[in-house]
Every structure is written in structure tokens, then in C-alpha cells.
């Protein structure tokens, strides 16, 4: 059976069993092989709706020295959930790793707006501003 036929067959199985995330992952692989990347990403998101796949991409970008791309992805994650302190902390750590202290201090301020009593961030802000 050809690739399109396999995708169609798997799609029929998914219609009957939409709760099985492994089926979406298998179809995502087939879409990837067929160079239908947008559909592959959509299936991945269906399989793991609470997982931000971007975090793995960010890690790869950092390892390869693509810091501007990594920063864009951290910011995208924040823009999708502006009240999520963890996402700000992730970008804050990135700024510290890449020695972008002014931006790190700004993220400390953002975190403190969301969580004003966070003693760790208060202490870190003091250290960064010295």
C-alpha cells in the first residue's frame, strides 16, 4: 500500500478511536514522510494537547547556537500563556545562559508581577542588578 493509502486507512481508524493518541502519532509520522508537515504538527498537538513541542526545538536551537531563534520560541510560548510563570522562568534562564542580563532583569520583573512574593526571583533580581 502506498503512503497516501496508509494515511487514509489510519484516518479511518482514528475516526473510530479518536481518544487513542498513538494513532495520531503514527499518522503524524506518515504525514512527515509524505512532506505534509503542517498536518504532522496538527496530529502531534492532538496526541499531546498540553505539551508544548517547541521546548524541544528550543533546546536544539540553543545547542546549535541559534540564539535568536530560541528567543523567538521562548517568547512565542509566553505569548500563548502570559500568566504561566514557568514560561517566563525558562526564558529568564535562557537570558542568563546567554549573558543577556538586561533582558533577564526584565523577565524577573514580569515574573514578580505574576508572583510578587517569589523570594527566589527577588533574590535573583538583586544579584542581576548589582
N, C-alpha and C positions, 0 to 999 in steps of 0.2 A: 504494500500500500504506500502511496506517495505521501509526502508531508501534509499537503492540504487535506487529504483524506483522513489522515490520523488526527489532525486538528478538528475536523468535522465530527469524527467519531467521539473524540474526547469531549467535545462541546455537548453532544447529546447525553453523555454520561453525567456531565456537570448539571445539565438541566434537571435530571432526575435526582441528583445528590448535591445540591448547592452548598451544603454545610461541610463538605469534605475538602479541607484546604489543600491536601496533597494533590488533588485533581487539578486545581488551579496552578499549582507549581509545575506539574507535568506539562500542562498546556503552555505555560509561560516558556518552558524550555523549547517546546516546539515552535512557538512564535519567534523565539530568539533565533533558532536555526533557520527559520524562514525570513529572517530580517524584518520582522514585524515588531519592532522594539517597543512601540507605544502600547500595543496590545499585551506584550510580555510584562511591561511595568504595571499595567492595569490589573493583570491577573495576580501579580505579586502582591499588590495592595489589597486585593480581595482575600488572598490567603492570609496576610498578616496586616490587618487594618490598623492595629495600634503600633506597628513597628515603623520607624522612620528609616527607611533603607539608606537614606542619604548619609547616615552616620558612618557606614562602611566606606562609602565613596569619599567622604571627608578624610578618613584615615589614609586611604590610598593617596589622595591628593597631597596630604602633608608629607607622607613618606617620599613622594616624588618631588617635593619642593614646589608644588603648585599652590602656594600660599594664598594667592588672590582668589583662586577657585574655591579653596577650602573656606575662606572667609565668607564668600558669597553663599555657600551652602549652609554655614552656621547661621548666617543672617536669615536665610530663607526658612530655616527651621524655627527660628524665633518668631518671624512674621506669621507663621502658621499657628502659633500658640503663644501670644505675647505675655501670658500670665504664668508660663512654665519657667520657674526659677532654674531648673536643671539645664535648660537650653542656654540660658544666659551664662551659667557656670561653665558649660562646655566651651562656649566662645571665649569667656574670660581666661580659661586655662590655655586655650589656643593663643590668645594675645600674649600671655606671659611666656609661653614656649617660644614665640616668635619675637619676643622683646619689643612688643608694641604697647608700652606701658601706658601711654595716654589713653588708648582705646580700652585697655584693661581697667583703668580707673573709671571710665565712663560706664563700663559694664558693672562695676561694683555699685555705682550709683543706681543703675537700673534695678539691680538685684535688691538693693536696700529700699527702693520704692515699693517693691513687691513684698519684701520680708524685712521690715525695719529693725527687727530685733536680732537679726542674724549676726552673732558675735564673731564668727569666723570671717565673714565678709567685712565687718567693721575693722577687724584687726588687719586683714589683708589690704584694705584701702589705705590704712595708716602706713603700712610698710611701703606700698607702691608710691605714695605721695611724698615720701622722705627723700 
